[in-house]
Amino acid sequence: MDSESLLDSFRSLMSRKKSWERRDTVTAKHNVARCEIRTEAIQSVLKGRGEVIELVDRAYKIVRR
């Protein structure tokens, strides 16, 4: 996957995570954990490429390091 596709996936996961965090059920807690694992995986792939996702003005963008 290219960096932009990974960033789109990351944004989608963060949106879903926020939605699940508002609910207080066992399923919601499991889904939040899944989102966290997936976002960490995306971040590690980008870090391996020398890129990092940063939150800038309430929007995520990729910064090359």
mmCIF file of the N, C-alpha and C atoms, coordinates in Angstrom:
data_MODEL
# 
_entry.id   MODEL 
# 
loop_
_atom_site.group_PDB 
_atom_site.id 
_atom_site.type_symbol 
_atom_site.label_atom_id 
_atom_site.label_alt_id 
_atom_site.label_comp_id 
_atom_site.label_asym_id 
_atom_site.label_entity_id 
_atom_site.label_seq_id 
_atom_site.pdbx_PDB_ins_code 
_atom_site.Cartn_x 
_atom_site.Cartn_y 
_atom_site.Cartn_z 
_atom_site.occupancy 
_atom_site.B_iso_or_equiv 
_atom_site.pdbx_formal_charge 
_atom_site.auth_seq_id 
_atom_site.auth_comp_id 
_atom_site.auth_asym_id 
_atom_site.auth_atom_id 
_atom_site.pdbx_PDB_model_num 
ATOM 1   N N  . MET A 1 1  ? 0.848   -1.191 0.000  1.00 0.00 ? 1  MET A N  1 
ATOM 2   C CA . MET A 1 1  ? 0.000   0.000  0.000  1.00 0.00 ? 1  MET A CA 1 
ATOM 3   C C  . MET A 1 1  ? 0.882   1.238  0.000  1.00 0.00 ? 1  MET A C  1 
ATOM 4   N N  . ASP A 1 2  ? 0.404   2.262  -0.680 1.00 0.00 ? 2  ASP A N  1 
ATOM 5   C CA . ASP A 1 2  ? 1.164   3.503  -0.655 1.00 0.00 ? 2  ASP A CA 1 
ATOM 6   C C  . ASP A 1 2  ? 0.808   4.299  0.607  1.00 0.00 ? 2  ASP A C  1 
ATOM 7   N N  . SER A 1 3  ? 1.575   5.326  0.863  1.00 0.00 ? 3  SER A N  1 
ATOM 8   C CA . SER A 1 3  ? 1.424   6.099  2.098  1.00 0.00 ? 3  SER A CA 1 
ATOM 9   C C  . SER A 1 3  ? 0.055   6.751  2.218  1.00 0.00 ? 3  SER A C  1 
ATOM 10  N N  . GLU A 1 4  ? -0.472  7.258  1.113  1.00 0.00 ? 4  GLU A N  1 
ATOM 11  C CA . GLU A 1 4  ? -1.779  7.918  1.165  1.00 0.00 ? 4  GLU A CA 1 
ATOM 12  C C  . GLU A 1 4  ? -2.898  6.929  1.502  1.00 0.00 ? 4  GLU A C  1 
ATOM 13  N N  . SER A 1 5  ? -2.817  5.722  0.970  1.00 0.00 ? 5  SER A N  1 
ATOM 14  C CA . SER A 1 5  ? -3.817  4.690  1.293  1.00 0.00 ? 5  SER A CA 1 
ATOM 15  C C  . SER A 1 5  ? -3.743  4.325  2.771  1.00 0.00 ? 5  SER A C  1 
ATOM 16  N N  . LEU A 1 6  ? -2.525  4.221  3.284  1.00 0.00 ? 6  LEU A N  1 
ATOM 17  C CA . LEU A 1 6  ? -2.353  3.925  4.709  1.00 0.00 ? 6  LEU A CA 1 
ATOM 18  C C  . LEU A 1 6  ? -2.914  5.060  5.563  1.00 0.00 ? 6  LEU A C  1 
ATOM 19  N N  . LEU A 1 7  ? -2.695  6.287  5.131  1.00 0.00 ? 7  LEU A N  1 
ATOM 20  C CA . LEU A 1 7  ? -3.215  7.432  5.877  1.00 0.00 ? 7  LEU A CA 1 
ATOM 21  C C  . LEU A 1 7  ? -4.741  7.435  5.861  1.00 0.00 ? 7  LEU A C  1 
ATOM 22  N N  . ASP A 1 8  ? -5.344  7.104  4.722  1.00 0.00 ? 8  ASP A N  1 
ATOM 23  C CA . ASP A 1 8  ? -6.802  7.018  4.644  1.00 0.00 ? 8  ASP A CA 1 
ATOM 24  C C  . ASP A 1 8  ? -7.334  5.943  5.593  1.00 0.00 ? 8  ASP A C  1 
ATOM 25  N N  . SER A 1 9  ? -6.660  4.800  5.637  1.00 0.00 ? 9  SER A N  1 
ATOM 26  C CA . SER A 1 9  ? -7.052  3.727  6.557  1.00 0.00 ? 9  SER A CA 1 
ATOM 27  C C  . SER A 1 9  ? -6.933  4.185  8.004  1.00 0.00 ? 9  SER A C  1 
ATOM 28  N N  . PHE A 1 10 ? -5.860  4.895  8.296  1.00 0.00 ? 10 PHE A N  1 
ATOM 29  C CA . PHE A 1 10 ? -5.631  5.412  9.642  1.00 0.00 ? 10 PHE A CA 1 
ATOM 30  C C  . PHE A 1 10 ? -6.757  6.362  10.050 1.00 0.00 ? 10 PHE A C  1 
ATOM 31  N N  . ARG A 1 11 ? -7.110  7.278  9.164  1.00 0.00 ? 11 ARG A N  1 
ATOM 32  C CA . ARG A 1 11 ? -8.194  8.230  9.451  1.00 0.00 ? 11 ARG A CA 1 
ATOM 33  C C  . ARG A 1 11 ? -9.511  7.500  9.712  1.00 0.00 ? 11 ARG A C  1 
ATOM 34  N N  . SER A 1 12 ? -9.797  6.512  8.892  1.00 0.00 ? 12 SER A N  1 
ATOM 35  C CA . SER A 1 12 ? -11.026 5.734  9.046  1.00 0.00 ? 12 SER A CA 1 
ATOM 36  C C  . SER A 1 12 ? -11.050 5.011  10.393 1.00 0.00 ? 12 SER A C  1 
ATOM 37  N N  . LEU A 1 13 ? -9.921  4.402  10.744 1.00 0.00 ? 13 LEU A N  1 
ATOM 38  C CA . LEU A 1 13 ? -9.841  3.696  12.025 1.00 0.00 ? 13 LEU A CA 1 
ATOM 39  C C  . LEU A 1 13 ? -10.020 4.648  13.200 1.00 0.00 ? 13 LEU A C  1 
ATOM 40  N N  . MET A 1 14 ? -9.417  5.826  13.131 1.00 0.00 ? 14 MET A N  1 
ATOM 41  C CA . MET A 1 14 ? -9.536  6.780  14.231 1.00 0.00 ? 14 MET A CA 1 
ATOM 42  C C  . MET A 1 14 ? -10.979 7.254  14.373 1.00 0.00 ? 14 MET A C  1 
ATOM 43  N N  . SER A 1 15 ? -11.659 7.429  13.259 1.00 0.00 ? 15 SER A N  1 
ATOM 44  C CA . SER A 1 15 ? -13.066 7.827  13.298 1.00 0.00 ? 15 SER A CA 1 
ATOM 45  C C  . SER A 1 15 ? -13.920 6.734  13.940 1.00 0.00 ? 15 SER A C  1 
ATOM 46  N N  . ARG A 1 16 ? -13.692 5.489  13.519 1.00 0.00 ? 16 ARG A N  1 
ATOM 47  C CA . ARG A 1 16 ? -14.443 4.376  14.105 1.00 0.00 ? 16 ARG A CA 1 
ATOM 48  C C  . ARG A 1 16 ? -14.136 4.222  15.588 1.00 0.00 ? 16 ARG A C  1 
ATOM 49  N N  . LYS A 1 17 ? -12.864 4.411  15.948 1.00 0.00 ? 17 LYS A N  1 
ATOM 50  C CA . LYS A 1 17 ? -12.466 4.285  17.353 1.00 0.00 ? 17 LYS A CA 1 
ATOM 51  C C  . LYS A 1 17 ? -13.216 5.304  18.212 1.00 0.00 ? 17 LYS A C  1 
ATOM 52  N N  . LYS A 1 18 ? -13.302 6.542  17.733 1.00 0.00 ? 18 LYS A N  1 
ATOM 53  C CA . LYS A 1 18 ? -14.026 7.571  18.495 1.00 0.00 ? 18 LYS A CA 1 
ATOM 54  C C  . LYS A 1 18 ? -15.489 7.197  18.653 1.00 0.00 ? 18 LYS A C  1 
ATOM 55  N N  . SER A 1 19 ? -16.058 6.644  17.605 1.00 0.00 ? 19 SER A N  1 
ATOM 56  C CA . SER A 1 19 ? -17.453 6.215  17.666 1.00 0.00 ? 19 SER A CA 1 
ATOM 57  C C  . SER A 1 19 ? -17.641 5.101  18.701 1.00 0.00 ? 19 SER A C  1 
ATOM 58  N N  . TRP A 1 20 ? -16.752 4.114  18.688 1.00 0.00 ? 20 TRP A N  1 
ATOM 59  C CA . TRP A 1 20 ? -16.857 3.001  19.641 1.00 0.00 ? 20 TRP A CA 1 
ATOM 60  C C  . TRP A 1 20 ? -16.589 3.455  21.073 1.00 0.00 ? 20 TRP A C  1 
ATOM 61  N N  . GLU A 1 21 ? -15.723 4.447  21.262 1.00 0.00 ? 21 GLU A N  1 
ATOM 62  C CA . GLU A 1 21 ? -15.396 4.904  22.616 1.00 0.00 ? 21 GLU A CA 1 
ATOM 63  C C  . GLU A 1 21 ? -16.602 5.511  23.323 1.00 0.00 ? 21 GLU A C  1 
ATOM 64  N N  . ARG A 1 22 ? -17.573 5.984  22.570 1.00 0.00 ? 22 ARG A N  1 
ATOM 65  C CA . ARG A 1 22 ? -18.774 6.588  23.169 1.00 0.00 ? 22 ARG A CA 1 
ATOM 66  C C  . ARG A 1 22 ? -19.714 5.544  23.766 1.00 0.00 ? 22 ARG A C  1 
ATOM 67  N N  . ARG A 1 23 ? -19.534 4.295  23.379 1.00 0.00 ? 23 ARG A N  1 
ATOM 68  C CA . ARG A 1 23 ? -20.418 3.221  23.849 1.00 0.00 ? 23 ARG A CA 1 
ATOM 69  C C  . ARG A 1 23 ? -19.767 2.481  25.014 1.00 0.00 ? 23 ARG A C  1 
ATOM 70  N N  . ASP A 1 24 ? -20.593 2.001  25.902 1.00 0.00 ? 24 ASP A N  1 
ATOM 71  C CA . ASP A 1 24 ? -20.065 1.300  27.073 1.00 0.00 ? 24 ASP A CA 1 
ATOM 72  C C  . ASP A 1 24 ? -20.541 -0.153 27.059 1.00 0.00 ? 24 ASP A C  1 
ATOM 73  N N  . THR A 1 25 ? -20.014 -0.902 26.094 1.00 0.00 ? 25 THR A N  1 
ATOM 74  C CA . THR A 1 25 ? -20.341 -2.321 26.023 1.00 0.00 ? 25 THR A CA 1 
ATOM 75  C C  . THR A 1 25 ? -19.043 -3.109 25.852 1.00 0.00 ? 25 THR A C  1 
ATOM 76  N N  . VAL A 1 26 ? -19.129 -4.385 26.085 1.00 0.00 ? 26 VAL A N  1 
ATOM 77  C CA . VAL A 1 26 ? -17.952 -5.241 25.932 1.00 0.00 ? 26 VAL A CA 1 
ATOM 78  C C  . VAL A 1 26 ? -17.496 -5.240 24.477 1.00 0.00 ? 26 VAL A C  1 
ATOM 79  N N  . THR A 1 27 ? -18.442 -5.332 23.555 1.00 0.00 ? 27 THR A N  1 
ATOM 80  C CA . THR A 1 27 ? -18.103 -5.321 22.126 1.00 0.00 ? 27 THR A CA 1 
ATOM 81  C C  . THR A 1 27 ? -17.388 -4.031 21.753 1.00 0.00 ? 27 THR A C  1 
ATOM 82  N N  . ALA A 1 28 ? -17.879 -2.910 22.254 1.00 0.00 ? 28 ALA A N  1 
ATOM 83  C CA . ALA A 1 28 ? -17.259 -1.621 21.955 1.00 0.00 ? 28 ALA A CA 1 
ATOM 84  C C  . ALA A 1 28 ? -15.816 -1.594 22.454 1.00 0.00 ? 28 ALA A C  1 
ATOM 85  N N  . LYS A 1 29 ? -15.585 -2.109 23.637 1.00 0.00 ? 29 LYS A N  1 
ATOM 86  C CA . LYS A 1 29 ? -14.228 -2.128 24.194 1.00 0.00 ? 29 LYS A CA 1 
ATOM 87  C C  . LYS A 1 29 ? -13.297 -2.997 23.349 1.00 0.00 ? 29 LYS A C  1 
ATOM 88  N N  . HIS A 1 30 ? -13.816 -4.104 22.870 1.00 0.00 ? 30 HIS A N  1 
ATOM 89  C CA . HIS A 1 30 ? -13.017 -4.979 22.006 1.00 0.00 ? 30 HIS A CA 1 
ATOM 90  C C  . HIS A 1 30 ? -12.692 -4.279 20.683 1.00 0.00 ? 30 HIS A C  1 
ATOM 91  N N  . ASN A 1 31 ? -13.677 -3.577 20.134 1.00 0.00 ? 31 ASN A N  1 
ATOM 92  C CA . ASN A 1 31 ? -13.460 -2.884 18.871 1.00 0.00 ? 31 ASN A CA 1 
ATOM 93  C C  . ASN A 1 31 ? -12.480 -1.718 19.021 1.00 0.00 ? 31 ASN A C  1 
ATOM 94  N N  . VAL A 1 32 ? -12.514 -1.029 20.143 1.00 0.00 ? 32 VAL A N  1 
ATOM 95  C CA . VAL A 1 32 ? -11.534 0.029  20.408 1.00 0.00 ? 32 VAL A CA 1 
ATOM 96  C C  . VAL A 1 32 ? -10.128 -0.573 20.437 1.00 0.00 ? 32 VAL A C  1 
ATOM 97  N N  . ALA A 1 33 ? -9.997  -1.706 21.099 1.00 0.00 ? 33 ALA A N  1 
ATOM 98  C CA . ALA A 1 33 ? -8.693  -2.375 21.166 1.00 0.00 ? 33 ALA A CA 1 
ATOM 99  C C  . ALA A 1 33 ? -8.215  -2.789 19.779 1.00 0.00 ? 33 ALA A C  1 
ATOM 100 N N  . ARG A 1 34 ? -9.126  -3.308 18.959 1.00 0.00 ? 34 ARG A N  1 
ATOM 101 C CA . ARG A 1 34 ? -8.761  -3.687 17.583 1.00 0.00 ? 34 ARG A CA 1 
ATOM 102 C C  . ARG A 1 34 ? -8.294  -2.473 16.783 1.00 0.00 ? 34 ARG A C  1 
ATOM 103 N N  . CYS A 1 35 ? -9.001  -1.361 16.921 1.00 0.00 ? 35 CYS A N  1 
ATOM 104 C CA . CYS A 1 35 ? -8.616  -0.132 16.227 1.00 0.00 ? 35 CYS A CA 1 
ATOM 105 C C  . CYS A 1 35 ? -7.224  0.325  16.658 1.00 0.00 ? 35 CYS A C  1 
ATOM 106 N N  . GLU A 1 36 ? -6.948  0.238  17.956 1.00 0.00 ? 36 GLU A N  1 
ATOM 107 C CA . GLU A 1 36 ? -5.638  0.645  18.463 1.00 0.00 ? 36 GLU A CA 1 
ATOM 108 C C  . GLU A 1 36 ? -4.529  -0.231 17.882 1.00 0.00 ? 36 GLU A C  1 
ATOM 109 N N  . ILE A 1 37 ? -4.764  -1.530 17.810 1.00 0.00 ? 37 ILE A N  1 
ATOM 110 C CA . ILE A 1 37 ? -3.762  -2.448 17.253 1.00 0.00 ? 37 ILE A CA 1 
ATOM 111 C C  . ILE A 1 37 ? -3.513  -2.130 15.783 1.00 0.00 ? 37 ILE A C  1 
ATOM 112 N N  . ARG A 1 38 ? -4.580  -1.898 15.037 1.00 0.00 ? 38 ARG A N  1 
ATOM 113 C CA . ARG A 1 38 ? -4.435  -1.612 13.607 1.00 0.00 ? 38 ARG A CA 1 
ATOM 114 C C  . ARG A 1 38 ? -3.745  -0.273 13.357 1.00 0.00 ? 38 ARG A C  1 
ATOM 115 N N  . THR A 1 39 ? -4.083  0.746  14.170 1.00 0.00 ? 39 THR A N  1 
ATOM 116 C CA . THR A 1 39 ? -3.421  2.038  13.967 1.00 0.00 ? 39 THR A CA 1 
ATOM 117 C C  . THR A 1 39 ? -1.936  1.945  14.314 1.00 0.00 ? 39 THR A C  1 
ATOM 118 N N  . GLU A 1 40 ? -1.601  1.167  15.337 1.00 0.00 ? 40 GLU A N  1 
ATOM 119 C CA . GLU A 1 40 ? -0.192  0.971  15.677 1.00 0.00 ? 40 GLU A CA 1 
ATOM 120 C C  . GLU A 1 40 ? 0.541   0.257  14.547 1.00 0.00 ? 40 GLU A C  1 
ATOM 121 N N  . ALA A 1 41 ? -0.116  -0.704 13.916 1.00 0.00 ? 41 ALA A N  1 
ATOM 122 C CA . ALA A 1 41 ? 0.500   -1.426 12.797 1.00 0.00 ? 41 ALA A CA 1 
ATOM 123 C C  . ALA A 1 41 ? 0.765   -0.472 11.627 1.00 0.00 ? 41 ALA A C  1 
ATOM 124 N N  . ILE A 1 42 ? -0.200  0.379  11.318 1.00 0.00 ? 42 ILE A N  1 
ATOM 125 C CA . ILE A 1 42 ? -0.017  1.352  10.227 1.00 0.00 ? 42 ILE A CA 1 
ATOM 126 C C  . ILE A 1 42 ? 1.130   2.296  10.558 1.00 0.00 ? 42 ILE A C  1 
ATOM 127 N N  . GLN A 1 43 ? 1.173   2.768  11.803 1.00 0.00 ? 43 GLN A N  1 
ATOM 128 C CA . GLN A 1 43 ? 2.239   3.678  12.203 1.00 0.00 ? 43 GLN A CA 1 
ATOM 129 C C  . GLN A 1 43 ? 3.609   3.005  12.112 1.00 0.00 ? 43 GLN A C  1 
ATOM 130 N N  . SER A 1 44 ? 3.709   1.728  12.453 1.00 0.00 ? 44 SER A N  1 
ATOM 131 C CA . SER A 1 44 ? 4.999   1.045  12.393 1.00 0.00 ? 44 SER A CA 1 
ATOM 132 C C  . SER A 1 44 ? 5.447   0.843  10.945 1.00 0.00 ? 44 SER A C  1 
ATOM 133 N N  . VAL A 1 45 ? 4.498   0.575  10.028 1.00 0.00 ? 45 VAL A N  1 
ATOM 134 C CA . VAL A 1 45 ? 4.846   0.450  8.609  1.00 0.00 ? 45 VAL A CA 1 
ATOM 135 C C  . VAL A 1 45 ? 5.394   1.774  8.089  1.00 0.00 ? 45 VAL A C  1 
ATOM 136 N N  . LEU A 1 46 ? 4.712   2.858  8.426  1.00 0.00 ? 46 LEU A N  1 
ATOM 137 C CA . LEU A 1 46 ? 5.167   4.165  7.963  1.00 0.00 ? 46 LEU A CA 1 
ATOM 138 C C  . LEU A 1 46 ? 6.499   4.547  8.597  1.00 0.00 ? 46 LEU A C  1 
ATOM 139 N N  . LYS A 1 47 ? 6.671   4.196  9.866  1.00 0.00 ? 47 LYS A N  1 
ATOM 140 C CA . LYS A 1 47 ? 7.936   4.498  10.541 1.00 0.00 ? 47 LYS A CA 1 
ATOM 141 C C  . LYS A 1 47 ? 9.089   3.777  9.847  1.00 0.00 ? 47 LYS A C  1 
ATOM 142 N N  . GLY A 1 48 ? 8.840   2.548  9.394  1.00 0.00 ? 48 GLY A N  1 
ATOM 143 C CA . GLY A 1 48 ? 9.850   1.797  8.654  1.00 0.00 ? 48 GLY A CA 1 
ATOM 144 C C  . GLY A 1 48 ? 10.228  2.475  7.346  1.00 0.00 ? 48 GLY A C  1 
ATOM 145 N N  . ARG A 1 49 ? 9.312   3.249  6.796  1.00 0.00 ? 49 ARG A N  1 
ATOM 146 C CA . ARG A 1 49 ? 9.571   3.996  5.560  1.00 0.00 ? 49 ARG A CA 1 
ATOM 147 C C  . ARG A 1 49 ? 10.147  5.377  5.828  1.00 0.00 ? 49 ARG A C  1 
ATOM 148 N N  . GLY A 1 50 ? 10.321  5.703  7.106  1.00 0.00 ? 50 GLY A N  1 
ATOM 149 C CA . GLY A 1 50 ? 10.838  7.024  7.456  1.00 0.00 ? 50 GLY A CA 1 
ATOM 150 C C  . GLY A 1 50 ? 9.758   8.091  7.455  1.00 0.00 ? 50 GLY A C  1 
ATOM 151 N N  . GLU A 1 51 ? 8.493   7.674  7.652  1.00 0.00 ? 51 GLU A N  1 
ATOM 152 C CA . GLU A 1 51 ? 7.374   8.601  7.672  1.00 0.00 ? 51 GLU A CA 1 
ATOM 153 C C  . GLU A 1 51 ? 6.623   8.471  8.996  1.00 0.00 ? 51 GLU A C  1 
ATOM 154 N N  . VAL A 1 52 ? 5.985   9.552  9.389  1.00 0.00 ? 52 VAL A N  1 
ATOM 155 C CA . VAL A 1 52 ? 5.256   9.563  10.653 1.00 0.00 ? 52 VAL A CA 1 
ATOM 156 C C  . VAL A 1 52 ? 3.916   10.262 10.426 1.00 0.00 ? 52 VAL A C  1 
ATOM 157 N N  . ILE A 1 53 ? 2.871   9.768  11.078 1.00 0.00 ? 53 ILE A N  1 
ATOM 158 C CA . ILE A 1 53 ? 1.570   10.436 11.032 1.00 0.00 ? 53 ILE A CA 1 
ATOM 159 C C  . ILE A 1 53 ? 1.514   11.428 12.187 1.00 0.00 ? 53 ILE A C  1 
ATOM 160 N N  . GLU A 1 54 ? 1.184   12.675 11.867 1.00 0.00 ? 54 GLU A N  1 
ATOM 161 C CA . GLU A 1 54 ? 1.052   13.696 12.897 1.00 0.00 ? 54 GLU A CA 1 
ATOM 162 C C  . GLU A 1 54 ? -0.317  14.343 12.797 1.00 0.00 ? 54 GLU A C  1 
ATOM 163 N N  . LEU A 1 55 ? -0.816  14.805 13.934 1.00 0.00 ? 55 LEU A N  1 
ATOM 164 C CA . LEU A 1 55 ? -2.078  15.528 13.981 1.00 0.00 ? 55 LEU A CA 1 
ATOM 165 C C  . LEU A 1 55 ? -1.764  17.012 13.833 1.00 0.00 ? 55 LEU A C  1 
ATOM 166 N N  . VAL A 1 56 ? -2.262  17.610 12.765 1.00 0.00 ? 56 VAL A N  1 
ATOM 167 C CA . VAL A 1 56 ? -2.005  19.027 12.500 1.00 0.00 ? 56 VAL A CA 1 
ATOM 168 C C  . VAL A 1 56 ? -3.339  19.715 12.256 1.00 0.00 ? 56 VAL A C  1 
ATOM 169 N N  . ASP A 1 57 ? -3.660  20.691 13.081 1.00 0.00 ? 57 ASP A N  1 
ATOM 170 C CA . ASP A 1 57 ? -4.917  21.430 12.935 1.00 0.00 ? 57 ASP A CA 1 
ATOM 171 C C  . ASP A 1 57 ? -6.122  20.501 12.782 1.00 0.00 ? 57 ASP A C  1 
ATOM 172 N N  . ARG A 1 58 ? -6.235  19.528 13.657 1.00 0.00 ? 58 ARG A N  1 
ATOM 173 C CA . ARG A 1 58 ? -7.356  18.576 13.701 1.00 0.00 ? 58 ARG A CA 1 
ATOM 174 C C  . ARG A 1 58 ? -7.429  17.680 12.473 1.00 0.00 ? 58 ARG A C  1 
ATOM 175 N N  . ALA A 1 59 ? -6.322  17.560 11.748 1.00 0.00 ? 59 ALA A N  1 
ATOM 176 C CA . ALA A 1 59 ? -6.278  16.666 10.577 1.00 0.00 ? 59 ALA A CA 1 
ATOM 177 C C  . ALA A 1 59 ? -4.960  15.900 10.613 1.00 0.00 ? 59 ALA A C  1 
ATOM 178 N N  . TYR A 1 60 ? -5.015  14.659 10.156 1.00 0.00 ? 60 TYR A N  1 
ATOM 179 C CA . TYR A 1 60 ? -3.813  13.837 10.139 1.00 0.00 ? 60 TYR A CA 1 
ATOM 180 C C  . TYR A 1 60 ? -3.085  14.021 8.820  1.00 0.00 ? 60 TYR A C  1 
ATOM 181 N N  . LYS A 1 61 ? -1.762  14.095 8.888  1.00 0.00 ? 61 LYS A N  1 
ATOM 182 C CA . LYS A 1 61 ? -0.974  14.136 7.663  1.00 0.00 ? 61 LYS A CA 1 
ATOM 183 C C  . LYS A 1 61 ? 0.322   13.373 7.885  1.00 0.00 ? 61 LYS A C  1 
ATOM 184 N N  . ILE A 1 62 ? 0.944   12.984 6.793  1.00 0.00 ? 62 ILE A N  1 
ATOM 185 C CA . ILE A 1 62 ? 2.198   12.245 6.858  1.00 0.00 ? 62 ILE A CA 1 
ATOM 186 C C  . ILE A 1 62 ? 3.353   13.221 6.750  1.00 0.00 ? 62 ILE A C  1 
ATOM 187 N N  . VAL A 1 63 ? 4.322   13.058 7.640  1.00 0.00 ? 63 VAL A N  1 
ATOM 188 C CA . VAL A 1 63 ? 5.520   13.884 7.628  1.00 0.00 ? 63 VAL A CA 1 
ATOM 189 C C  . VAL A 1 63 ? 6.709   12.980 7.392  1.00 0.00 ? 63 VAL A C  1 
ATOM 190 N N  . ARG A 1 64 ? 7.506   13.314 6.425  1.00 0.00 ? 64 ARG A N  1 
ATOM 191 C CA . ARG A 1 64 ? 8.710   12.523 6.134  1.00 0.00 ? 64 ARG A CA 1 
ATOM 192 C C  . ARG A 1 64 ? 9.802   12.899 7.125  1.00 0.00 ? 64 ARG A C  1 
ATOM 193 N N  . ARG A 1 65 ? 10.479  11.890 7.643  1.00 0.00 ? 65 ARG A N  1 
ATOM 194 C CA . ARG A 1 65 ? 11.555  12.148 8.607  1.00 0.00 ? 65 ARG A CA 1 
ATOM 195 C C  . ARG A 1 65 ? 12.874  11.730 8.047  1.00 0.00 ? 65 ARG A C  1 
# 
